[in-house]
Amino acid sequence: MNLDAFKAVLDGVAMDERPAVVRQKSRDFYWYSPVLKRQLDGFTGDLVVLPTSEAEVARVLAAAFAHDVPVTVRGGGTGNYGQAMPLQGGVVLDMLQVAGITEIGETHVTARAGTLIEGIERTLRSQGKEIRLFPSTTATATIGGFIAGGSSGVGAIRWGGLRNPANIRRVRLVTMEAKPRVIDLTGDDIPKAAHAYGVNGVMTEVELPVDPCTDWVDVMVTVDDFADANLLAISLGEDDGVLLRMLSTFQPPIPELYFQRYRAHAGTGRAVLALMVARADLPALEARVADWPGAETAFRADGADAVTRLPALYEMAWNHTTLRAMKVDPSLTYLQMMFPRETMTETIAALGVRFGDELMLHFEFTRFSGVVSPVCLPLVRFTSEDRLEEIIRILETEYPVTVFNPHRVTLEEGGMKRTDISQLAFKRQTDPKGLMNPGKMIAWTEPDWTPANGRNFLFSE
Ligand SMILES: Cc1cc2nc3c(=O)[nH]c(=O)nc-3n(C[C@H](O)[C@H](O)[C@H](O)COP(=O)(O)OP(=O)(O)OC[C@H]3O[C@@H](n4cnc5c(N)ncnc54)[C@H](O)[C@@H]3O)c2cc1C
């Protein structure tokens, strides 16, 4: 890597080499994981480059290619797995200035990749429209970072996650070559770059579907029993008469211990459902809750509670649950798992017996091929890395769940659990020198890799 030569050809492009800034911009929310915190704490880039346009992104990538400088793209830096952390130094490419909505049509919006998601939604709502899906970090995350590093979020109960082809229309990216190309991916080609941690090009613009906007109201329902709360959640998720944008459940004592501003509403020892409900369907929801033994509405953002100016309920849900809990108890961490709904009740009971409060369950409800399905983001009381690995092994071998390990920095070991051949093939075309976010795609250096329980690819001690 020849950084001096790289900088010399980028006259006019903003850069920041102050060590404190470079270090801060080399970090994301990797510290959610005690494992990644230990492994990644020392990693930092050499400088931050702040392009303002697609043309500047292309200049940066051409210069990086010429001088063998690794480039790690950064949006809002809210990723949880160290995705945006440079493992081989080089450039942190800060995309926050490549921002702004470029077009709003009847059924779509196009925005530059560095646009904050909340800004897109706000502008759309002023025109009677809304996006389908956003992470609970919508206030600080970029749309490019969400597509490159996220997976799902608010809206999933209606539209499924980002992998649902209905949720992304087009992704435009710039390649890392001597003469960078600008490529528009549509349809079946989108997964080549979506959820690829920016290893095969820099997204500069995305096109998303939009729908007529709904007036959503935050509602909290409490239920005597957690397994029962999840049955209520599934039945509400399947009810065409109650339009939902979010459907989450929390095992006690999560809400009463960690949702400090909502604690008074959550009650003691009660399971909680957090919902975003269409205002027009509130009477239907109330009727359903009244008919469900042991359930009661504990909070409605349209009622007397509205004046208390509580944070949006989605800031208790998705991966905000972990953040709320860690603020109160830093010894906590989390897992992510698929949880078959057919055996949900028995599995909840069995995990309670086996793990007690070492595992506190939290579900987000999404749609897989149209079917309302739980995704589990449990809080885990962390004692040691060995015990964490053991918990994962027990869960995967003794219970009908699949763990997506959030304590791994690579694409394959974390979310995917396999090599994505199309992403690898695309990377060979778009990043022939392997300079984009190096270290995040195992297949680049080991195409035949297969996952093994407890094995850690980059950091096997
Ligand atoms: C409190 C909290 C709650 C969260 N809730 C959710 C949630 O509800 N749903 C969810 O899916 N995730 C969630 N996350 C994870 C994270 O917020 C999302 O992945 C988020 O959308 C990432 O956006 P970002 O702009 O911060 O991306 P960053 O963290 O900056 O980057 C994420 C990845 O994308 C790459 N990247 C960024 N921009 C580009 C680009 N323009 N081109 C190519 N690659 C790029 C980066 O290199 C990195 O690998 C949460 C995280 C936290 C801390």
The ligand as an SDF file (V2000), in Angstrom:
LIG
                    3D

 53 58  0  0  0  0  0  0  0  0999 V2000
  -29.2210   -0.2450   18.3020 C   0  0  0  0  0  0  0  0  0  0  0  0
  -29.1270   -0.9890   16.9990 C   0  0  0  0  0  0  0  0  0  0  0  0
  -30.2890   -1.4360   16.3890 C   0  0  0  0  0  0  0  0  0  0  0  0
  -30.2320   -2.0960   15.1510 C   0  0  0  0  0  0  0  0  0  0  0  0
  -31.3910   -2.5150   14.5460 N   0  0  0  0  0  0  0  0  0  0  0  0
  -31.3240   -3.1240   13.3360 C   0  0  0  0  0  0  0  0  0  0  0  0
  -32.5140   -3.5110   12.6520 C   0  0  0  0  0  0  0  0  0  0  0  0
  -33.6240   -3.2540   13.0910 O   0  0  0  0  0  0  0  0  0  0  0  0
  -32.3800   -4.1620   11.4790 N   0  0  0  0  0  0  0  0  0  0  0  0
  -31.1580   -4.4080   10.9090 C   0  0  0  0  0  0  0  0  0  0  0  0
  -31.0980   -4.9820    9.8200 O   0  0  0  0  0  0  0  0  0  0  0  0
  -30.0230   -4.0110   11.5120 N   0  0  0  0  0  0  0  0  0  0  0  0
  -30.0750   -3.3760   12.6940 C   0  0  0  0  0  0  0  0  0  0  0  0
  -28.9300   -2.9530   13.2960 N   0  0  0  0  0  0  0  0  0  0  0  0
  -27.6720   -3.0560   12.5840 C   0  0  0  0  0  0  0  0  0  0  0  0
  -27.4330   -1.7500   11.7490 C   0  0  0  0  0  0  0  0  0  0  0  0
  -28.0450   -0.6810   12.2730 O   0  0  0  0  0  0  0  0  0  0  0  0
  -27.9990   -1.8440   10.4080 C   0  0  0  0  0  0  0  0  0  0  0  0
  -27.3140   -2.8290    9.7290 O   0  0  0  0  0  0  0  0  0  0  0  0
  -27.8550   -0.5000    9.6810 C   0  0  0  0  0  0  0  0  0  0  0  0
  -28.8160   -0.3860    8.7070 O   0  0  0  0  0  0  0  0  0  0  0  0
  -26.4810   -0.2580    9.1200 C   0  0  0  0  0  0  0  0  0  0  0  0
  -26.4490    1.0060    8.4800 O   0  0  0  0  0  0  0  0  0  0  0  0
  -25.1680    1.9340    8.6070 P   0  0  0  0  0  0  0  0  0  0  0  0
  -25.3360    3.0860    7.6660 O   0  0  0  0  0  0  0  0  0  0  0  0
  -24.8870    2.2760    9.9980 O   0  0  0  0  0  0  0  0  0  0  0  0
  -24.0580    0.9490    8.0350 O   0  0  0  0  0  0  0  0  0  0  0  0
  -22.5690    0.7220    8.5260 P   0  0  0  0  0  0  0  0  0  0  0  0
  -22.5490    0.1100    9.8650 O   0  0  0  0  0  0  0  0  0  0  0  0
  -21.7770    1.9550    8.3210 O   0  0  0  0  0  0  0  0  0  0  0  0
  -22.1100   -0.3540    7.4410 O   0  0  0  0  0  0  0  0  0  0  0  0
  -22.6720   -1.6310    7.4140 C   0  0  0  0  0  0  0  0  0  0  0  0
  -21.9400   -2.4600    6.3480 C   0  0  0  0  0  0  0  0  0  0  0  0
  -22.2690   -1.9610    5.0640 O   0  0  0  0  0  0  0  0  0  0  0  0
  -21.1000   -1.5130    4.3670 C   0  0  0  0  0  0  0  0  0  0  0  0
  -21.4920   -0.2920    3.6700 N   0  0  0  0  0  0  0  0  0  0  0  0
  -21.9390    0.8720    4.2250 C   0  0  0  0  0  0  0  0  0  0  0  0
  -22.2630    1.7420    3.2560 N   0  0  0  0  0  0  0  0  0  0  0  0
  -21.9960    1.1240    2.0760 C   0  0  0  0  0  0  0  0  0  0  0  0
  -22.0920    1.5210    0.7070 C   0  0  0  0  0  0  0  0  0  0  0  0
  -22.5390    2.7320    0.3500 N   0  0  0  0  0  0  0  0  0  0  0  0
  -21.7000    0.6320   -0.2570 N   0  0  0  0  0  0  0  0  0  0  0  0
  -21.2370   -0.6010    0.0800 C   0  0  0  0  0  0  0  0  0  0  0  0
  -21.1160   -1.0210    1.3480 N   0  0  0  0  0  0  0  0  0  0  0  0
  -21.4970   -0.1650    2.3310 C   0  0  0  0  0  0  0  0  0  0  0  0
  -20.0390   -1.3230    5.4280 C   0  0  0  0  0  0  0  0  0  0  0  0
  -18.7230   -1.5360    4.9130 O   0  0  0  0  0  0  0  0  0  0  0  0
  -20.4160   -2.3910    6.4330 C   0  0  0  0  0  0  0  0  0  0  0  0
  -19.8800   -3.6190    6.0350 O   0  0  0  0  0  0  0  0  0  0  0  0
  -28.9710   -2.3090   14.5340 C   0  0  0  0  0  0  0  0  0  0  0  0
  -27.8080   -1.8610   15.1730 C   0  0  0  0  0  0  0  0  0  0  0  0
  -27.8770   -1.2020   16.3890 C   0  0  0  0  0  0  0  0  0  0  0  0
  -26.6010   -0.7050   17.0180 C   0  0  0  0  0  0  0  0  0  0  0  0
  1  2  1  0
  2  3  1  0
  2 52  2  0
  3  4  2  0
  4  5  1  0
  4 50  1  0
  5  6  2  0
  6  7  1  0
  6 13  1  0
  7  8  2  0
  7  9  1  0
  9 10  1  0
 10 11  2  0
 10 12  1  0
 12 13  2  0
 13 14  1  0
 14 15  1  0
 14 50  1  0
 15 16  1  0
 16 17  1  0
 16 18  1  0
 18 19  1  0
 18 20  1  0
 20 21  1  0
 20 22  1  0
 22 23  1  0
 23 24  1  0
 24 25  2  0
 24 26  1  0
 24 27  1  0
 27 28  1  0
 28 29  2  0
 28 30  1  0
 28 31  1  0
 31 32  1  0
 32 33  1  0
 33 34  1  0
 33 48  1  0
 34 35  1  0
 35 36  1  0
 35 46  1  0
 36 37  1  0
 36 45  1  0
 37 38  2  0
 38 39  1  0
 39 40  1  0
 39 45  2  0
 40 41  1  0
 40 42  2  0
 42 43  1  0
 43 44  2  0
 44 45  1  0
 46 47  1  0
 46 48  1  0
 48 49  1  0
 50 51  2  0
 51 52  1  0
 52 53  1  0
M  END
$$$$
